[in-house]
């Protein structure tokens, strides 16, 4: 019996889509209602750690950060 990792689990999702640009591009192009000329051709992974301007505040980690 084959066992697969569940991509609905946060750590697995980040591992798959955060480290494999081709898989993420393919996934996004498949689920987004984009016309052929609007398809995603490149990605730029942005830092997920947000350092606030006020040093006393806690740091924040963002799961997904996008720019179109």
C-alpha positions in Angstrom: 0.0 0.0 0.0 1.5 3.4 -1.0 1.4 6.2 1.4 1.4 9.8 0.3 2.0 13.0 2.1 -1.0 15.2 2.7 -0.5 18.6 1.0 -3.3 20.0 3.3 -0.9 19.9 6.2 0.9 23.3 6.5 4.5 21.9 6.7 4.0 19.6 3.7 2.3 22.4 1.7 5.3 24.7 2.4 7.8 22.0 1.5 6.2 21.2 -1.8 5.3 24.7 -3.0 8.0 26.6 -1.3 10.9 24.7 -2.7 9.6 23.6 -6.2 8.9 26.6 -8.4 7.7 24.5 -11.4 5.1 22.7 -9.3 3.8 25.9 -7.8 3.5 27.6 -11.2 1.7 24.6 -12.6 -0.7 24.5 -9.6 -1.5 28.2 -9.7 -2.0 28.2 -13.5 -4.4 25.2 -13.1 -6.6 26.7 -10.3 -6.6 30.4 -11.3 -9.0 31.5 -14.0 -6.3 32.9 -16.3 -6.4 33.2 -20.0 -3.5 31.6 -22.0 -1.7 34.9 -22.4 -2.1 35.6 -18.6 -0.5 32.4 -17.4 2.2 32.7 -14.7 5.6 32.3 -16.3 7.9 33.1 -13.4 7.8 33.4 -9.6 9.8 35.3 -7.1 9.7 33.9 -3.6 9.4 36.8 -1.1 10.7 36.7 2.5 8.0 35.5 4.8 9.4 37.0 8.0 8.1 40.5 8.5 10.2 42.6 10.8 8.1 45.4 12.3 9.3 49.0 12.4 8.8 49.1 16.2 11.5 46.8 17.7 9.5 45.9 20.8 6.9 44.1 18.7 7.0 40.4 17.9 8.1 39.2 14.5 5.4 37.8 12.2 5.7 34.9 9.8 3.4 35.0 6.7 2.5 31.8 5.0 2.0 33.2 1.6 3.0 36.6 0.3 2.2 37.5 -3.3 2.6 40.4 -5.7 0.9 40.5 -9.1 
